Amino acid sequence: MAKTTPIEFLRQVRAETAKVAWPTRKETVMTAVMVVIMTSLLAVFFLGVDSFFDALVKFLLSLAD
């Protein structure tokens, strides 16, 4: 395997970076909004599931007293 000089490495990095299809600002904002929405929905869902199991465990423990 041939050794690559730091200068050649940087040239290769620049060439590869030029090939990347970067998202537009609108795409980035829309993706960020979707992430926030999905995270919020999942947080509410898991809050509900956790609350249900909390109530169930408390009920079952109250039967044991």
PDB file with one MODEL, atoms N, CA, C and O in Angstrom:
MODEL        1
ATOM      1  N   MET A   1       0.842  -1.165   0.000  1.00  0.00           N
ATOM      2  CA  MET A   1       0.000   0.000   0.000  1.00  0.00           C
ATOM      3  C   MET A   1       0.897   1.241   0.000  1.00  0.00           C
ATOM      4  O   MET A   1       1.782   1.374   0.845  1.00  0.00           O
ATOM      5  N   ALA A   2       0.663   2.139  -0.946  1.00  0.00           N
ATOM      6  CA  ALA A   2       1.495   3.321  -1.081  1.00  0.00           C
ATOM      7  C   ALA A   2       1.146   4.340   0.003  1.00  0.00           C
ATOM      8  O   ALA A   2      -0.015   4.504   0.375  1.00  0.00           O
ATOM      9  N   LYS A   3       2.173   5.013   0.494  1.00  0.00           N
ATOM     10  CA  LYS A   3       1.954   6.064   1.490  1.00  0.00           C
ATOM     11  C   LYS A   3       1.442   7.314   0.791  1.00  0.00           C
ATOM     12  O   LYS A   3       1.868   7.643  -0.316  1.00  0.00           O
ATOM     13  N   THR A   4       0.530   7.998   1.447  1.00  0.00           N
ATOM     14  CA  THR A   4      -0.035   9.233   0.915  1.00  0.00           C
ATOM     15  C   THR A   4       0.472  10.396   1.746  1.00  0.00           C
ATOM     16  O   THR A   4       0.454  10.352   2.976  1.00  0.00           O
ATOM     17  N   THR A   5       0.919  11.428   1.066  1.00  0.00           N
ATOM     18  CA  THR A   5       1.393  12.612   1.781  1.00  0.00           C
ATOM     19  C   THR A   5       0.182  13.390   2.310  1.00  0.00           C
ATOM     20  O   THR A   5      -0.921  13.254   1.780  1.00  0.00           O
ATOM     21  N   PRO A   6       0.382  14.190   3.335  1.00  0.00           N
ATOM     22  CA  PRO A   6      -0.739  14.992   3.858  1.00  0.00           C
ATOM     23  C   PRO A   6      -1.370  15.901   2.802  1.00  0.00           C
ATOM     24  O   PRO A   6      -2.585  16.099   2.798  1.00  0.00           O
ATOM     25  N   ILE A   7      -0.544  16.455   1.905  1.00  0.00           N
ATOM     26  CA  ILE A   7      -1.075  17.336   0.857  1.00  0.00           C
ATOM     27  C   ILE A   7      -1.957  16.545  -0.099  1.00  0.00           C
ATOM     28  O   ILE A   7      -3.040  16.996  -0.473  1.00  0.00           O
ATOM     29  N   GLU A   8      -1.488  15.363  -0.493  1.00  0.00           N
ATOM     30  CA  GLU A   8      -2.272  14.511  -1.399  1.00  0.00           C
ATOM     31  C   GLU A   8      -3.568  14.062  -0.714  1.00  0.00           C
ATOM     32  O   GLU A   8      -4.621  13.998  -1.348  1.00  0.00           O
ATOM     33  N   PHE A   9      -3.483  13.757   0.558  1.00  0.00           N
ATOM     34  CA  PHE A   9      -4.677  13.369   1.323  1.00  0.00           C
ATOM     35  C   PHE A   9      -5.718  14.494   1.301  1.00  0.00           C
ATOM     36  O   PHE A   9      -6.902  14.246   1.073  1.00  0.00           O
ATOM     37  N   LEU A  10      -5.269  15.724   1.539  1.00  0.00           N
ATOM     38  CA  LEU A  10      -6.189  16.853   1.528  1.00  0.00           C
ATOM     39  C   LEU A  10      -6.807  17.063   0.151  1.00  0.00           C
ATOM     40  O   LEU A  10      -7.980  17.422   0.047  1.00  0.00           O
ATOM     41  N   ARG A  11      -6.026  16.841  -0.909  1.00  0.00           N
ATOM     42  CA  ARG A  11      -6.573  16.939  -2.269  1.00  0.00           C
ATOM     43  C   ARG A  11      -7.662  15.895  -2.489  1.00  0.00           C
ATOM     44  O   ARG A  11      -8.704  16.183  -3.077  1.00  0.00           O
ATOM     45  N   GLN A  12      -7.407  14.681  -2.011  1.00  0.00           N
ATOM     46  CA  GLN A  12      -8.396  13.610  -2.158  1.00  0.00           C
ATOM     47  C   GLN A  12      -9.663  13.913  -1.352  1.00  0.00           C
ATOM     48  O   GLN A  12     -10.777  13.667  -1.816  1.00  0.00           O
ATOM     49  N   VAL A  13      -9.483  14.441  -0.160  1.00  0.00           N
ATOM     50  CA  VAL A  13     -10.639  14.811   0.665  1.00  0.00           C
ATOM     51  C   VAL A  13     -11.457  15.880  -0.038  1.00  0.00           C
ATOM     52  O   VAL A  13     -12.683  15.781  -0.092  1.00  0.00           O
ATOM     53  N   ARG A  14     -10.801  16.901  -0.578  1.00  0.00           N
ATOM     54  CA  ARG A  14     -11.504  17.971  -1.289  1.00  0.00           C
ATOM     55  C   ARG A  14     -12.241  17.419  -2.510  1.00  0.00           C
ATOM     56  O   ARG A  14     -13.367  17.829  -2.791  1.00  0.00           O
ATOM     57  N   ALA A  15     -11.614  16.492  -3.235  1.00  0.00           N
ATOM     58  CA  ALA A  15     -12.251  15.912  -4.419  1.00  0.00           C
ATOM     59  C   ALA A  15     -13.481  15.095  -4.027  1.00  0.00           C
ATOM     60  O   ALA A  15     -14.510  15.167  -4.698  1.00  0.00           O
ATOM     61  N   GLU A  16     -13.384  14.325  -2.953  1.00  0.00           N
ATOM     62  CA  GLU A  16     -14.518  13.519  -2.505  1.00  0.00           C
ATOM     63  C   GLU A  16     -15.633  14.405  -1.944  1.00  0.00           C
ATOM     64  O   GLU A  16     -16.812  14.126  -2.159  1.00  0.00           O
ATOM     65  N   THR A  17     -15.271  15.449  -1.240  1.00  0.00           N
ATOM     66  CA  THR A  17     -16.267  16.362  -0.672  1.00  0.00           C
ATOM     67  C   THR A  17     -17.044  17.062  -1.781  1.00  0.00           C
ATOM     68  O   THR A  17     -18.230  17.351  -1.618  1.00  0.00           O
ATOM     69  N   ALA A  18     -16.398  17.333  -2.890  1.00  0.00           N
ATOM     70  CA  ALA A  18     -17.073  17.983  -4.016  1.00  0.00           C
ATOM     71  C   ALA A  18     -18.138  17.072  -4.624  1.00  0.00           C
ATOM     72  O   ALA A  18     -19.070  17.562  -5.262  1.00  0.00           O
ATOM     73  N   LYS A  19     -18.017  15.761  -4.441  1.00  0.00           N
ATOM     74  CA  LYS A  19     -18.978  14.803  -4.997  1.00  0.00           C
ATOM     75  C   LYS A  19     -20.235  14.656  -4.129  1.00  0.00           C
ATOM     76  O   LYS A  19     -21.233  14.090  -4.573  1.00  0.00           O
ATOM     77  N   VAL A  20     -20.186  15.159  -2.908  1.00  0.00           N
ATOM     78  CA  VAL A  20     -21.302  14.994  -1.979  1.00  0.00           C
ATOM     79  C   VAL A  20     -22.488  15.841  -2.423  1.00  0.00           C
ATOM     80  O   VAL A  20     -22.329  17.002  -2.798  1.00  0.00           O
ATOM     81  N   ALA A  21     -23.683  15.243  -2.376  1.00  0.00           N
ATOM     82  CA  ALA A  21     -24.913  15.984  -2.685  1.00  0.00           C
ATOM     83  C   ALA A  21     -25.425  16.582  -1.377  1.00  0.00           C
ATOM     84  O   ALA A  21     -26.118  15.908  -0.615  1.00  0.00           O
ATOM     85  N   TRP A  22     -25.086  17.842  -1.117  1.00  0.00           N
ATOM     86  CA  TRP A  22     -25.449  18.496   0.127  1.00  0.00           C
ATOM     87  C   TRP A  22     -26.923  18.881   0.104  1.00  0.00           C
ATOM     88  O   TRP A  22     -27.425  19.322  -0.930  1.00  0.00           O
ATOM     89  N   PRO A  23     -27.627  18.721   1.229  1.00  0.00           N
ATOM     90  CA  PRO A  23     -29.047  19.110   1.267  1.00  0.00           C
ATOM     91  C   PRO A  23     -29.195  20.629   1.249  1.00  0.00           C
ATOM     92  O   PRO A  23     -28.312  21.369   1.683  1.00  0.00           O
ATOM     93  N   THR A  24     -30.327  21.059   0.739  1.00  0.00           N
ATOM     94  CA  THR A  24     -30.599  22.495   0.742  1.00  0.00           C
ATOM     95  C   THR A  24     -31.003  22.921   2.160  1.00  0.00           C
ATOM     96  O   THR A  24     -31.259  22.085   3.026  1.00  0.00           O
ATOM     97  N   ARG A  25     -31.053  24.225   2.369  1.00  0.00           N
ATOM     98  CA  ARG A  25     -31.463  24.752   3.677  1.00  0.00           C
ATOM     99  C   ARG A  25     -32.888  24.298   4.000  1.00  0.00           C
ATOM    100  O   ARG A  25     -33.185  23.932   5.137  1.00  0.00           O
ATOM    101  N   LYS A  26     -33.768  24.324   2.994  1.00  0.00           N
ATOM    102  CA  LYS A  26     -35.167  23.921   3.195  1.00  0.00           C
ATOM    103  C   LYS A  26     -35.241  22.450   3.608  1.00  0.00           C
ATOM    104  O   LYS A  26     -35.989  22.104   4.522  1.00  0.00           O
ATOM    105  N   GLU A  27     -34.476  21.583   2.948  1.00  0.00           N
ATOM    106  CA  GLU A  27     -34.467  20.159   3.300  1.00  0.00           C
ATOM    107  C   GLU A  27     -33.959  19.945   4.724  1.00  0.00           C
ATOM    108  O   GLU A  27     -34.492  19.118   5.464  1.00  0.00           O
ATOM    109  N   THR A  28     -32.937  20.689   5.097  1.00  0.00           N
ATOM    110  CA  THR A  28     -32.369  20.558   6.440  1.00  0.00           C
ATOM    111  C   THR A  28     -33.374  20.997   7.499  1.00  0.00           C
ATOM    112  O   THR A  28     -33.532  20.331   8.523  1.00  0.00           O
ATOM    113  N   VAL A  29     -34.052  22.115   7.255  1.00  0.00           N
ATOM    114  CA  VAL A  29     -35.047  22.613   8.210  1.00  0.00           C
ATOM    115  C   VAL A  29     -36.209  21.629   8.318  1.00  0.00           C
ATOM    116  O   VAL A  29     -36.657  21.321   9.422  1.00  0.00           O
ATOM    117  N   MET A  30     -36.697  21.136   7.190  1.00  0.00           N
ATOM    118  CA  MET A  30     -37.821  20.193   7.210  1.00  0.00           C
ATOM    119  C   MET A  30     -37.447  18.908   7.944  1.00  0.00           C
ATOM    120  O   MET A  30     -38.253  18.366   8.699  1.00  0.00           O
ATOM    121  N   THR A  31     -36.240  18.426   7.727  1.00  0.00           N
ATOM    122  CA  THR A  31     -35.790  17.226   8.417  1.00  0.00           C
ATOM    123  C   THR A  31     -35.696  17.469   9.918  1.00  0.00           C
ATOM    124  O   THR A  31     -36.086  16.610  10.709  1.00  0.00           O
ATOM    125  N   ALA A  32     -35.187  18.620  10.313  1.00  0.00           N
ATOM    126  CA  ALA A  32     -35.075  18.951  11.739  1.00  0.00           C
ATOM    127  C   ALA A  32     -36.462  19.052  12.375  1.00  0.00           C
ATOM    128  O   ALA A  32     -36.667  18.581  13.494  1.00  0.00           O
ATOM    129  N   VAL A  33     -37.407  19.661  11.672  1.00  0.00           N
ATOM    130  CA  VAL A  33     -38.774  19.769  12.192  1.00  0.00           C
ATOM    131  C   VAL A  33     -39.386  18.385  12.359  1.00  0.00           C
ATOM    132  O   VAL A  33     -40.033  18.109  13.370  1.00  0.00           O
ATOM    133  N   MET A  34     -39.189  17.522  11.383  1.00  0.00           N
ATOM    134  CA  MET A  34     -39.730  16.157  11.480  1.00  0.00           C
ATOM    135  C   MET A  34     -39.111  15.401  12.653  1.00  0.00           C
ATOM    136  O   MET A  34     -39.804  14.644  13.333  1.00  0.00           O
ATOM    137  N   VAL A  35     -37.841  15.592  12.891  1.00  0.00           N
ATOM    138  CA  VAL A  35     -37.177  14.935  14.028  1.00  0.00           C
ATOM    139  C   VAL A  35     -37.784  15.423  15.338  1.00  0.00           C
ATOM    140  O   VAL A  35     -38.036  14.621  16.238  1.00  0.00           O
ATOM    141  N   VAL A  36     -38.020  16.729  15.457  1.00  0.00           N
ATOM    142  CA  VAL A  36     -38.607  17.279  16.683  1.00  0.00           C
ATOM    143  C   VAL A  36     -40.024  16.734  16.878  1.00  0.00           C
ATOM    144  O   VAL A  36     -40.396  16.366  17.992  1.00  0.00           O
ATOM    145  N   ILE A  37     -40.810  16.681  15.809  1.00  0.00           N
ATOM    146  CA  ILE A  37     -42.183  16.171  15.905  1.00  0.00           C
ATOM    147  C   ILE A  37     -42.183  14.703  16.314  1.00  0.00           C
ATOM    148  O   ILE A  37     -42.908  14.313  17.228  1.00  0.00           O
ATOM    149  N   MET A  38     -41.378  13.893  15.645  1.00  0.00           N
ATOM    150  CA  MET A  38     -41.347  12.457  15.957  1.00  0.00           C
ATOM    151  C   MET A  38     -40.829  12.212  17.369  1.00  0.00           C
ATOM    152  O   MET A  38     -41.332  11.331  18.066  1.00  0.00           O
ATOM    153  N   THR A  39     -39.838  12.974  17.794  1.00  0.00           N
ATOM    154  CA  THR A  39     -39.313  12.823  19.153  1.00  0.00           C
ATOM    155  C   THR A  39     -40.381  13.182  20.177  1.00  0.00           C
ATOM    156  O   THR A  39     -40.511  12.509  21.200  1.00  0.00           O
ATOM    157  N   SER A  40     -41.141  14.231  19.912  1.00  0.00           N
ATOM    158  CA  SER A  40     -42.212  14.639  20.825  1.00  0.00           C
ATOM    159  C   SER A  40     -43.303  13.574  20.893  1.00  0.00           C
ATOM    160  O   SER A  40     -43.783  13.239  21.976  1.00  0.00           O
ATOM    161  N   LEU A  41     -43.694  13.044  19.733  1.00  0.00           N
ATOM    162  CA  LEU A  41     -44.715  11.990  19.717  1.00  0.00           C
ATOM    163  C   LEU A  41     -44.249  10.753  20.484  1.00  0.00           C
ATOM    164  O   LEU A  41     -45.015  10.168  21.251  1.00  0.00           O
ATOM    165  N   LEU A  42     -43.021  10.366  20.280  1.00  0.00           N
ATOM    166  CA  LEU A  42     -42.496   9.206  20.997  1.00  0.00           C
ATOM    167  C   LEU A  42     -42.401   9.478  22.490  1.00  0.00           C
ATOM    168  O   LEU A  42     -42.650   8.579  23.293  1.00  0.00           O
ATOM    169  N   ALA A  43     -42.047  10.695  22.880  1.00  0.00           N
ATOM    170  CA  ALA A  43     -41.966  11.035  24.300  1.00  0.00           C
ATOM    171  C   ALA A  43     -43.344  10.929  24.944  1.00  0.00           C
ATOM    172  O   ALA A  43     -43.472  10.396  26.046  1.00  0.00           O
ATOM    173  N   VAL A  44     -44.376  11.431  24.267  1.00  0.00           N
ATOM    174  CA  VAL A  44     -45.738  11.342  24.801  1.00  0.00           C
ATOM    175  C   VAL A  44     -46.185   9.888  24.875  1.00  0.00           C
ATOM    176  O   VAL A  44     -46.800   9.477  25.859  1.00  0.00           O
ATOM    177  N   PHE A  45     -45.879   9.105  23.840  1.00  0.00           N
ATOM    178  CA  PHE A  45     -46.241   7.688  23.833  1.00  0.00           C
ATOM    179  C   PHE A  45     -45.591   6.954  25.008  1.00  0.00           C
ATOM    180  O   PHE A  45     -46.265   6.229  25.740  1.00  0.00           O
ATOM    181  N   PHE A  46     -44.289   7.142  25.184  1.00  0.00           N
ATOM    182  CA  PHE A  46     -43.604   6.436  26.263  1.00  0.00           C
ATOM    183  C   PHE A  46     -44.016   6.958  27.634  1.00  0.00           C
ATOM    184  O   PHE A  46     -43.980   6.206  28.608  1.00  0.00           O
ATOM    185  N   LEU A  47     -44.403   8.216  27.733  1.00  0.00           N
ATOM    186  CA  LEU A  47     -44.955   8.730  28.981  1.00  0.00           C
ATOM    187  C   LEU A  47     -46.249   7.984  29.310  1.00  0.00           C
ATOM    188  O   LEU A  47     -46.468   7.583  30.453  1.00  0.00           O
ATOM    189  N   GLY A  48     -47.094   7.802  28.311  1.00  0.00           N
ATOM    190  CA  GLY A  48     -48.345   7.064  28.516  1.00  0.00           C
ATOM    191  C   GLY A  48     -48.105   5.623  28.917  1.00  0.00           C
ATOM    192  O   GLY A  48     -48.737   5.123  29.848  1.00  0.00           O
ATOM    193  N   VAL A  49     -47.201   4.950  28.227  1.00  0.00           N
ATOM    194  CA  VAL A  49     -46.889   3.550  28.552  1.00  0.00           C
ATOM    195  C   VAL A  49     -46.308   3.453  29.960  1.00  0.00           C
ATOM    196  O   VAL A  49     -46.683   2.568  30.729  1.00  0.00           O
ATOM    197  N   ASP A  50     -45.396   4.357  30.296  1.00  0.00           N
ATOM    198  CA  ASP A  50     -44.777   4.350  31.622  1.00  0.00           C
ATOM    199  C   ASP A  50     -45.814   4.626  32.706  1.00  0.00           C
ATOM    200  O   ASP A  50     -45.794   3.987  33.758  1.00  0.00           O
ATOM    201  N   SER A  51     -46.713   5.567  32.460  1.00  0.00           N
ATOM    202  CA  SER A  51     -47.760   5.886  33.435  1.00  0.00           C
ATOM    203  C   SER A  51     -48.688   4.691  33.637  1.00  0.00           C
ATOM    204  O   SER A  51     -49.088   4.395  34.762  1.00  0.00           O
ATOM    205  N   PHE A  52     -49.028   4.010  32.550  1.00  0.00           N
ATOM    206  CA  PHE A  52     -49.880   2.829  32.639  1.00  0.00           C
ATOM    207  C   PHE A  52     -49.227   1.751  33.494  1.00  0.00           C
ATOM    208  O   PHE A  52     -49.858   1.201  34.397  1.00  0.00           O
ATOM    209  N   PHE A  53     -47.969   1.451  33.212  1.00  0.00           N
ATOM    210  CA  PHE A  53     -47.282   0.412  33.985  1.00  0.00           C
ATOM    211  C   PHE A  53     -47.061   0.840  35.429  1.00  0.00           C
ATOM    212  O   PHE A  53     -47.088   0.000  36.329  1.00  0.00           O
ATOM    213  N   ASP A  54     -46.842   2.130  35.668  1.00  0.00           N
ATOM    214  CA  ASP A  54     -46.703   2.635  37.028  1.00  0.00           C
ATOM    215  C   ASP A  54     -47.993   2.395  37.806  1.00  0.00           C
ATOM    216  O   ASP A  54     -47.961   1.920  38.941  1.00  0.00           O
ATOM    217  N   ALA A  55     -49.138   2.728  37.187  1.00  0.00           N
ATOM    218  CA  ALA A  55     -50.427   2.519  37.845  1.00  0.00           C
ATOM    219  C   ALA A  55     -50.689   1.032  38.057  1.00  0.00           C
ATOM    220  O   ALA A  55     -51.210   0.635  39.100  1.00  0.00           O
ATOM    221  N   LEU A  56     -50.335   0.220  37.088  1.00  0.00           N
ATOM    222  CA  LEU A  56     -50.539  -1.230  37.207  1.00  0.00           C
ATOM    223  C   LEU A  56     -49.716  -1.812  38.349  1.00  0.00           C
ATOM    224  O   LEU A  56     -50.230  -2.609  39.135  1.00  0.00           O
ATOM    225  N   VAL A  57     -48.466  -1.432  38.451  1.00  0.00           N
ATOM    226  CA  VAL A  57     -47.599  -1.949  39.518  1.00  0.00           C
ATOM    227  C   VAL A  57     -48.090  -1.462  40.876  1.00  0.00           C
ATOM    228  O   VAL A  57     -48.104  -2.230  41.838  1.00  0.00           O
ATOM    229  N   LYS A  58     -48.489  -0.206  40.965  1.00  0.00           N
ATOM    230  CA  LYS A  58     -49.019   0.304  42.235  1.00  0.00           C
ATOM    231  C   LYS A  58     -50.283  -0.446  42.638  1.00  0.00           C
ATOM    232  O   LYS A  58     -50.474  -0.764  43.812  1.00  0.00           O
ATOM    233  N   PHE A  59     -51.145  -0.727  41.662  1.00  0.00           N
ATOM    234  CA  PHE A  59     -52.364  -1.482  41.951  1.00  0.00           C
ATOM    235  C   PHE A  59     -52.032  -2.873  42.448  1.00  0.00           C
ATOM    236  O   PHE A  59     -52.588  -3.334  43.445  1.00  0.00           O
ATOM    237  N   LEU A  60     -51.120  -3.546  41.751  1.00  0.00           N
ATOM    238  CA  LEU A  60     -50.749  -4.912  42.156  1.00  0.00           C
ATOM    239  C   LEU A  60     -50.091  -4.925  43.530  1.00  0.00           C
ATOM    240  O   LEU A  60     -50.328  -5.835  44.324  1.00  0.00           O
ATOM    241  N   LEU A  61     -49.274  -3.932  43.810  1.00  0.00           N
ATOM    242  CA  LEU A  61     -48.642  -3.855  45.136  1.00  0.00           C
ATOM    243  C   LEU A  61     -49.665  -3.557  46.227  1.00  0.00           C
ATOM    244  O   LEU A  61     -49.510  -4.014  47.360  1.00  0.00           O
ATOM    245  N   SER A  62     -50.713  -2.795  45.900  1.00  0.00           N
ATOM    246  CA  SER A  62     -51.735  -2.511  46.903  1.00  0.00           C
ATOM    247  C   SER A  62     -52.546  -3.761  47.239  1.00  0.00           C
ATOM    248  O   SER A  62     -53.082  -3.871  48.341  1.00  0.00           O
ATOM    249  N   LEU A  63     -52.639  -4.692  46.308  1.00  0.00           N
ATOM    250  CA  LEU A  63     -53.327  -5.958  46.574  1.00  0.00           C
ATOM    251  C   LEU A  63     -52.548  -6.828  47.548  1.00  0.00           C
ATOM    252  O   LEU A  63     -53.132  -7.616  48.291  1.00  0.00           O
ATOM    253  N   ALA A  64     -51.220  -6.681  47.542  1.00  0.00           N
ATOM    254  CA  ALA A  64     -50.363  -7.513  48.395  1.00  0.00           C
ATOM    255  C   ALA A  64     -50.388  -7.040  49.848  1.00  0.00           C
ATOM    256  O   ALA A  64     -49.996  -7.800  50.734  1.00  0.00           O
ATOM    257  N   ASP A  65     -50.831  -5.824  50.123  1.00  0.00           N
ATOM    258  CA  ASP A  65     -50.847  -5.321  51.496  1.00  0.00           C
ATOM    259  C   ASP A  65     -51.934  -5.900  52.307  1.00  0.00           C
ATOM    260  O   ASP A  65     -52.070  -5.568  53.485  1.00  0.00           O
TER     261      ASP A  65
ENDMDL
END
